Amino acid sequence: MFGLLRHLFKLQFLFVVAAVLAGFYHTEIRQFLRRHTDDYLNQGGIPVAFQADDEVGTLFTPAELAQFNGEQEGRPLYLALLGSVFDVSRGIKHYGSGCSYNFFVGRDASVSFISGDFDSYDPETADDVLTLKPEDLLGLVGWRDFYEKDYIYKGRLIGRFYDDRGQRTTYHHKFLELLQQAQDAKRQADELRARYPGCNIEWSESQGTRVWCTNTSGDGKERSWIGHPRKLYSRGNKNFQCACVPASELDEIDAGGGNVAHADAMLKPYDNCEPRAQECFYRV
């Protein structure tokens, strides 16, 4: 008899604990159940684990995230970047009320990390990053890596980058495509700089701009050859930079009209400069 009562009391205790936990964590439980129920239905009745490239964490609506802007005493400081939410409370001297980066707290203002505009906030455009330059997208990812390293990741913001299940949106996938293109372009540019180091450059009123090559021009590392100045045009760029080209490649490049079979680059000689000169002068 007493054994049965102890069993019943144990079950009752477990039900009470479950009810308490459900009260405290109802949002997380609802999100968990919704994800796994949807996965179950999508897989034809076969339950599968939720797949993600990193931790989902807590899902925030913009209104919920706005509550962590430092105006309510006792609440931590949260900001979002590219839809990822971070706790920056330990950086209160930077993100606290009246501090330089307080503009970012309680919202996703990704564009301002690039524009430097801390005066105006438009929720319709503040995290719309697809129109930024490729190098700016790389800069944003650099900022995100910084927050992942130095601050606490909390979750995802429901909106432009993540849906209400914490999964990437179509917009997010488009961002990743552009980011990949930017990374590819940077890698190609780095390879070009390694293959054709930059020139030394100086300007004077009497001579204009002088460009010349040495065996350490460009990155300062000594190499076995000096090279000859050429105007280097990279893909999609109307402007050029001065590059030092090894003598062994000049005949092939000049015969091909300046085309380089490397990242669609173009190498053109400077006007009024001898083909094998190691310095050239020009005026803009």
Solvent accessible surface area in square Angstrom, and as a share of the most:
residue,aa,sasa,rsa
1,M,170,0.76
2,F,154,0.64
3,G,38,0.36
4,L,105,0.52
5,L,64,0.32
6,R,161,0.59
7,H,98,0.44
8,L,92,0.46
9,F,133,0.55
10,K,129,0.54
11,L,71,0.35
12,Q,109,0.48
13,F,129,0.54
14,L,99,0.49
15,F,147,0.61
16,V,81,0.47
17,V,55,0.32
18,A,55,0.43
19,A,66,0.51
20,V,75,0.43
21,L,87,0.43
22,A,44,0.34
23,G,52,0.50
24,F,154,0.64
25,Y,115,0.44
26,H,105,0.47
27,T,37,0.21
28,E,75,0.34
29,I,67,0.34
30,R,138,0.50
31,Q,27,0.12
32,F,104,0.43
33,L,102,0.51
34,R,115,0.42
35,R,36,0.13
36,H,59,0.26
37,T,70,0.41
38,D,39,0.20
39,D,16,0.08
40,Y,95,0.36
41,L,121,0.60
42,N,106,0.54
43,Q,92,0.41
44,G,71,0.68
45,G,27,0.26
46,I,115,0.58
47,P,97,0.61
48,V,61,0.35
49,A,64,0.50
50,F,39,0.16
51,Q,142,0.63
52,A,52,0.40
53,D,97,0.50
54,D,73,0.38
55,E,119,0.53
56,V,13,0.07
57,G,30,0.29
58,T,43,0.25
59,L,7,0.03
60,F,13,0.05
61,T,52,0.30
62,P,84,0.53
63,A,72,0.56
64,E,71,0.32
65,L,1,0.00
66,A,46,0.35
67,Q,71,0.31
68,F,30,0.13
69,N,41,0.21
70,G,28,0.27
71,E,144,0.65
72,Q,86,0.38
73,E,182,0.82
74,G,78,0.75
75,R,93,0.34
76,P,44,0.28
77,L,10,0.05
78,Y,16,0.06
79,L,0,0.00
80,A,1,0.01
81,L,0,0.00
82,L,2,0.01
83,G,1,0.01
84,S,10,0.07
85,V,0,0.00
86,F,0,0.00
87,D,20,0.11
88,V,0,0.00
89,S,38,0.24
90,R,171,0.62
91,G,6,0.05
92,I,111,0.56
93,K,156,0.66
94,H,75,0.33
95,Y,7,0.03
96,G,5,0.05
97,S,97,0.63
98,G,81,0.78
99,C,45,0.27
100,S,76,0.49
101,Y,75,0.29
102,N,42,0.21
103,F,28,0.12
104,F,4,0.02
105,V,6,0.04
106,G,8,0.07
107,R,70,0.26
108,D,7,0.03
109,A,1,0.00
110,S,0,0.00
111,V,33,0.19
112,S,11,0.07
113,F,24,0.10
114,I,54,0.27
115,S,69,0.45
116,G,49,0.47
117,D,58,0.30
118,F,76,0.32
119,D,143,0.74
120,S,73,0.47
121,Y,77,0.29
122,D,68,0.35
123,P,89,0.56
124,E,129,0.58
125,T,73,0.43
126,A,12,0.10
127,D,15,0.08
128,D,45,0.23
129,V,0,0.00
130,L,45,0.23
131,T,123,0.71
132,L,36,0.18
133,K,129,0.55
134,P,74,0.47
135,E,105,0.47
136,D,30,0.15
137,L,3,0.02
138,L,41,0.20
139,G,30,0.29
140,L,0,0.00
141,V,19,0.11
142,G,40,0.39
143,W,85,0.30
144,R,52,0.19
145,D,69,0.36
146,F,78,0.32
147,Y,2,0.01
148,E,91,0.41
149,K,175,0.74
150,D,47,0.25
151,Y,29,0.11
152,I,105,0.53
153,Y,57,0.22
154,K,64,0.27
155,G,0,0.00
156,R,6,0.02
157,L,17,0.08
158,I,41,0.21
159,G,44,0.42
160,R,68,0.25
161,F,3,0.01
162,Y,11,0.04
163,D,50,0.26
164,D,67,0.35
165,R,38,0.14
166,G,0,0.00
167,Q,59,0.26
168,R,84,0.31
169,T,28,0.16
170,T,118,0.69
171,Y,40,0.15
172,H,4,0.02
173,H,89,0.40
174,K,89,0.38
175,F,0,0.00
176,L,45,0.23
177,E,94,0.42
178,L,41,0.20
179,L,12,0.06
180,Q,92,0.41
181,Q,109,0.48
182,A,3,0.02
183,Q,69,0.31
184,D,40,0.21
185,A,45,0.35
186,K,102,0.43
187,R,121,0.44
188,Q,48,0.22
189,A,31,0.24
190,D,55,0.28
191,E,76,0.34
192,L,5,0.03
193,R,119,0.43
194,A,82,0.64
195,R,94,0.34
196,Y,1,0.00
197,P,13,0.08
198,G,24,0.23
199,C,17,0.10
200,N,42,0.21
201,I,109,0.55
202,E,81,0.36
203,W,170,0.60
204,S,42,0.27
205,E,143,0.64
206,S,93,0.60
207,Q,100,0.44
208,G,2,0.02
209,T,14,0.08
210,R,58,0.21
211,V,0,0.00
212,W,52,0.18
213,C,7,0.04
214,T,45,0.26
215,N,54,0.28
216,T,54,0.31
217,S,3,0.02
218,G,49,0.47
219,D,99,0.51
220,G,53,0.51
221,K,147,0.62
222,E,137,0.61
223,R,39,0.14
224,S,119,0.77
225,W,73,0.26
226,I,70,0.35
227,G,5,0.05
228,H,17,0.08
229,P,0,0.00
230,R,4,0.02
231,K,34,0.14
232,L,6,0.03
233,Y,54,0.21
234,S,44,0.28
235,R,140,0.51
236,G,85,0.82
237,N,73,0.37
238,K,194,0.82
239,N,113,0.58
240,F,73,0.30
241,Q,82,0.37
242,C,9,0.05
243,A,0,0.00
244,C,0,0.00
245,V,0,0.00
246,P,16,0.10
247,A,56,0.44
248,S,102,0.66
249,E,39,0.17
250,L,0,0.00
251,D,98,0.51
252,E,137,0.62
253,I,9,0.04
254,D,61,0.32
255,A,92,0.72
256,G,39,0.37
257,G,42,0.41
258,G,3,0.03
259,N,91,0.47
260,V,12,0.07
261,A,113,0.87
262,H,41,0.18
263,A,27,0.21
264,D,91,0.47
265,A,2,0.02
266,M,63,0.28
267,L,0,0.00
268,K,68,0.29
269,P,67,0.42
270,Y,9,0.04
271,D,109,0.56
272,N,161,0.82
273,C,28,0.17
274,E,125,0.56
275,P,71,0.45
276,R,105,0.38
277,A,25,0.20
278,Q,83,0.37
279,E,69,0.31
280,C,3,0.02
281,F,75,0.31
282,Y,59,0.23
283,R,150,0.55
284,V,178,1.02
